[in-house]
Amino acid sequence: MKSLVIVESPTKTKTISKYLPKGYDVDSSMGHIRDLPSSAKLIPAKYKKESWATLGINPDDRYFAIYVTPPDKKKIVKRLKDKLKDVDELILATDEDREGEAISWHLLEVLKPKVPVKRMVFREITKEAIQNALENTREIDMRLVHAQETRRILDRLAGYTVSPLLWKKISPGLSAGRVQSVAVELLVERERERMKFRSGTYYDLSAALQKAGENDEFNADLTHLDGKRLASGKDFDESTGKLKKPDSVVLLDEAKAKDLVDQLKKADWAVTDVDVKIQKRNPAPPFITSTLQQEANRKFNFSARDTMSVAQKLYEKGFITYMRTDSTRLSSQAIDAARDGIVDQYGEEYLFERVRNYTKKGKTAQEAHEAIRPSGSKFILPEKSGLKDREFKLYDLIWKRTIATQMAEAELEFTNVTINASNDGTSADFRAGGKKILFPGFFRAYVEGSDDPDAALENQEKFLPAMKKGDATDLQDLKFNAHQTKPPARFTEATLVKELEKRGIGRPSTYATVISTIQDRGYAKNEGKMLIPSFTAFAVTSLLEEHFPDLVDSEFTSSLEDKLDEVAQGKQDPVKYLDDYYKGENGLRAKVDRQEDKIDAQKAKLLDLPLEGLEGIQVAVGRFGPYAKMMKDGEEVSTSLPQDMDPSDISAEKLEQLIKISEEQDKPIGVHPEEGLPVFLLSGRFGPYVQLGEVTEENKKPKRVSLLKGMTPEDVDLDLAIKLLELPRHLGEHPEDGKVVKAGVGRYGPYVVHDGKFKSLPKDDNVLTIELDRAVELLKMKAAPRKSAELKDLGKHPETEQPIKVMNGRYGPYIKHGKKNIGLPKGTEPEKFTLEEAVELIASKS
């Protein structure tokens, strides 16, 4: 008997084949083989004239959906159909969740098999799991298919109904999405809070002390003055920068703090209270999709997309269980494997006295019913896995987190010592804190990360000498410290995932795509791990908040998820669900129709930024980016805002400066002594720059040079402008071959170049003043390769039959597939990159 087994990816194909008997041919669908049409040219001819064709869905015929096979999947479909002719049964082995169930259903619809069909599901790719799945096949669960299809249709209705409105009212190319728009609104609202924030300043004192007669030094901080608590950051109002309840705390300014230091240096210092508490800590639950994304971001700075991509590979290679899950439950097999691993690695004393069970199931739960863990009945040790780079890091993280769940509690001793300093009627209480780990327990394997960069890890000890009430202490040093309250922290990918999950918005498995889309569409940028919303994000969010509040309301979006769960359980009719959302007087379609004429496009482009001092200056987004405008002497003057400027960077002073440059654009700062042409200081999308000559019919592209990093328009006079316009500078001839050496500024900053070889300038070198000798010295250092070098020929793509090669270019390793160049993920070893990995990477980029 011959069987055809279809999975989603080539890697999965390779792994599962090892555990199937002879007669089983495993092939890959490369994900979905059909979807709603992504462009007008993919709409079948018989539907093109329908009014709903562009949408791809007919809302008036029970949401009939047009499904098409994209051109790049037609070869795959043909190959699978050909294979079906020679087998006795078809086994659909796609993932065990709504998406996987839908892929199986689409395969069934397209392939139209004439042989028996079985649905095979598993949560890990091990011999035991695959054999068990073969013995327990089932039919396709149409409830899960309906839930996925409903979600897909819902997202299409939201995106295709609202996005065109944004194109008309704000700017072409914008998009709205059911989860995406809520996520953007969270970023914008946090940025508004930061803009409204007013900093408060407060002082405190810190003392370096020794117990009398001992040499070990410890620190203590002032907490109370004359019985009244010292003000700290939590006591300030974020919108005013003033104390919320000024009568309940003591606020020190610099003068008072300095006087207090002088006074207490003469004080008597003694212990007045010692409080010792013993606490136990339990390990964090095993990973679910969202917590894995959060922890990998905290510890490795992986994006959500990176984490899911690496986890997918680990799953398909058989190292971990399925990575799209919201259940913290561990199977008995996993618990036994973890407990055995603890005894082997750490000894019996580190094993928790009883089995720890985790049964919490989150609001956004998927159907997959176990946490993310190492696969199998015996966990492979990370160091024996053979994994490298990012795959090793993530597997090690999952292994440690899973092992820790069955380890003994950590036992900690916390000591708080109060030390009083009294002098001349002033009484000051200082507090010193100590932490001792009595038994490390699960800390031996795993300590959870924190979103607070100032928080100390739980397994870090802080020692204090043994003290009791009445002990004298000797002051070694006393100083005052200034503090300023900080605005609410911007979201990182980790904290945004945490917030979306907390509010029940979307599915953890979709967060990676949502966060990537937000950045790809220009709604936010990732800078230093922080997600910073753009001017466009402010404009779109304001429009949606005013005219379509449901689209950015987290509770409304969360309620949609609840109903999708009911569809998956067979408790909710998908057609009625979609009708409630899209049709009727309060449906999305009617709301867009009603609001479209009410939305003033010019007003929609104006940003309402919560900043002081902007009276008379308006900031707006236009087709070519953000700009500022104001009325002056009865005329409107405007200027583009630099691309690297964020909404929170705006101030009245900066805008007035940019507008002033814009106003004076027709006034040259002087005449170039050699060229005889006027020199202008201008401002554009990429910031201030200098220009030689005017734009004319004969000279449509006059020479332009941006100001160097750190320069301001005020720094620019005619001499400096001329130096900038000399770039790239001719430094002289190279002593070895007589070829010209130049210094200039490019996309990646200042550089020197000789015979096509570039070398970036270190910070200490100035492109305007660097001399030939120094340039030659820099060029002797290791330079970037002039041409891309072939590192490895991987062979031909199984579908396109085009060669795939691993190359090394100026900006790092990449794969070349036909005319496409795709950079390798960070941390990848080019020499070990395989054809299967390349095919997956190409598919993900497509």
Secondary structure, DSSP 8 states (H G I E B T S, - for coil): --EEEEES-HHHHHHHHTTS-TTEEEEE--S-S-BS-SSGGGS-GGGTTSTTTTTTEETTTTTEE--B--GGGHHHHHHHHHHHTT-SEEEE---SSHHHHHHHHHHHHHH--SS-EEE---SS-SHHHHHHHHHT-B---HHHHHHHHHHHHHHHHHHHHHHHHHHHHT-TT----TTHHHHHHHHHHHHHHHHH----EEEEEEEEEEETT---EEEEEEEEETTEEB--GGGB-TTTSSBSSGGGSB---HHHHHHHHHHHTTSEEEEEEEEEEEEEE-----B-HHHHHHHHHHHH---HHHHHHHHHHHHHTTSB--S---B----HHHHHHHHHHHHHHH-GGGB-SS------B-TT--S--S-B-B-SSS---GGGS---HHHHHHHHHHHHHHHHTTB--EEEEEEEEEEEEEETTEEEEEEEEEEEEEE-GGGGT-----S-TT---TT--B------TT-BEEEEEEEEEEEE-------BHHHHHHHHHHTT-S-HHHHHHHHHHHHHTTSEEEETTEEEE-HHHHHHHHHHHHH-GGGG-HHHHHHHHHHHHHHHTT-S-HHHHHHHHHSSTTSHHHHHHHHHTT--HHHHHB-----TT-TTEEEEEETTEEEEEEEETTEEEEEE--TT--GGG--HHHHHHHHHHHHGGGS-SEE-TTT--EEEEEEETTEEEEEES---SS-SS--EEE--TT--GGG--HHHHHHHHT-SEEEEE-TTT--EEEEEEETTEEEEEETTEEEE--TT--TTT--HHHHHHHHHS----SS-EEEEEEEE-TTT--EEEEEEETTEEEEEETTEEEE--TT--GGG--HHHHHHHHHHH-
